[in-house]
Amino acid sequence: QVQLVESGGGLVQAGGSLRLSCAASGRTFSRYTMGWFRQAPGKEREFVASVRWSGGINYRDSVKDRFTISRDNAKNTLYLQMNSLKPEDTAVYYCAARGPTSIGRTDAPETYPYWGQGTQVTVSS
């Protein structure tokens, strides 16, 4: 019911910025909790940030002072503004969505049934 396409990844030097976008299909976008996850080589997929349909936002501790998640419901688009990037931010970043019937914590990837294909973010030292 929902298709997600990420864009905006690339190569930047430490301290630089990137803005990731996630274009979502469907008229129900505004009712979905949206999340960003990332996965580095050899590591588990980890939570980055989320925004509920009601506007509630959550970040993992390591990014909360540097990243900003936002959504434009009129454009069916989710964003992740990433500033002060560090080499440890290097990963494939995935957009994810879960429907309005999903409840509880938003940092668990298994609660998101819809995923994009990912976009590579590489931060050089």
Secondary structure, 3 states (H helix, E strand, C coil): CCCEEEECCEEEECCCCEEEEEEECCCCHHHCEEEEEEECCCCCCEEEEEECCCCCEEECCCCCCCEEEEEEHHHCEEEEEECCCCHHHCEEEEEEEECCCCCCCCCCHHHCCEECCCEEEEEEC
